Amino acid sequence: MPAEAGSSGADSSTSDADVPDPGLEGSSSSTGQGPSAETGQEASSGSTTGADDDGGTTTGGLDTGSSSGGVARLGCDALPDALLCEDFDGELDPSVWQTVNAPGADAVIVDGQLQIQLSSLDNAHAFIRTESIFPVADNRFFGRVMLQITPYSPTGHDYLMSAEGPLDGTTARYRLDSNNSGRLNSRYTHASVPQHGGWRKLGHQTQGEAWTCLEWEFDGATNSIRFWFDGVLDEEMLVDGAVEDPPWVAPAFERFELGYRTYQAAQNGDDFTISYDDLALDVSRIGCPDQRSSG
């Protein structure tokens, strides 16, 4: 059962959709190596230089292939003061973004969208990463991105994005994961968390082929996480640092990552495309558009 807002957030269930999880968090070492498809150990230092710490190929860029939280126009021209805005209308700036393409997955820009193209393999993953906005004031930031999964969400345990940084000699992460055929969940991973796969709070159910406006707040000052879907706060996924026991202690955020990872191969052997558009990061809530642009 998912942990309700105000509870500890520790979910002790181990459904078939959640195990095994090669992305096991909990190593106390800090070697600069991330989740390994071979070992399943995770001990990233947050560095994004040199070899890719997820076992894929890291490159410096990617080739083309309203602060009120209300209605917001899409496109970066509408957000000139945002910490970071990316509409994927051209090549990514290699001074801002790095990409990871592992066997079985590719991160490519197609028709003004970032597409994560996944084959049905264990641990298929591809991401874009940035450290350019960090550190952020009060260790707190908001984000907004348009999301579509085609043809439907994979059936197992998957991972979409995170903000990570150092905590007590190792790496902690505030994450957005997916379990049980596309049910999104807040997730926390750190060496101090005794559970396989970290703590989670299950919430929003994804719908294949449909665009969703996804917003989030990662508040390291209060150890809180919030997710909104099409402008509506998901209470089941809320992590409230004032009441969580034990708290989901945030790291000092130093890297943001967006993409997709399938920890287990899809049961039906299908391939998937996860599309992102109109990504923005800022110090206040950005808001969703009333109508999605064409790109």
Salt bridges, closest charged atoms under 4 A:
ASP11 OD2 - ARG200 NE 2.79
ASP18 OD1 - HIS157 ND1 3.30
ASP18 OD2 - ARG200 NH1 3.65
ASP21 OD2 - HIS157 ND1 3.06
GLU25 OE2 - ARG175 NH1 2.39
GLU42 OE2 - ARG173 NH1 2.30
ASP52 OD1 - ARG129 NH1 3.43
ASP53 OD1 - ARG129 NH1 2.99
ASP53 OD2 - ARG255 NH2 3.32
ASP54 OD2 - ARG129 NH2 1.98
ASP54 OD1 - ARG261 NH2 3.02
GLU164 OE1 - ARG173 NE 2.88
GLU164 OE2 - ARG255 NH2 3.22
ASP177 OD2 - HIS157 NE2 2.73
ASP177 OD2 - ARG175 NH2 2.53
ASP177 OD2 - ARG187 NE 3.28
GLU215 OE2 - ARG285 NH2 2.85
GLU217 OE2 - ARG140 NE 2.72
GLU217 OE1 - ARG226 NH1 3.08
ASP219 OD2 - ARG140 NE 3.51
GLU236 OE1 - ARG183 NH2 3.38
GLU244 OE2 - LYS201 NZ 2.82
GLU257 OE2 - ARG129 NE 2.34
ASP277 OD2 - ARG292 NH2 2.70
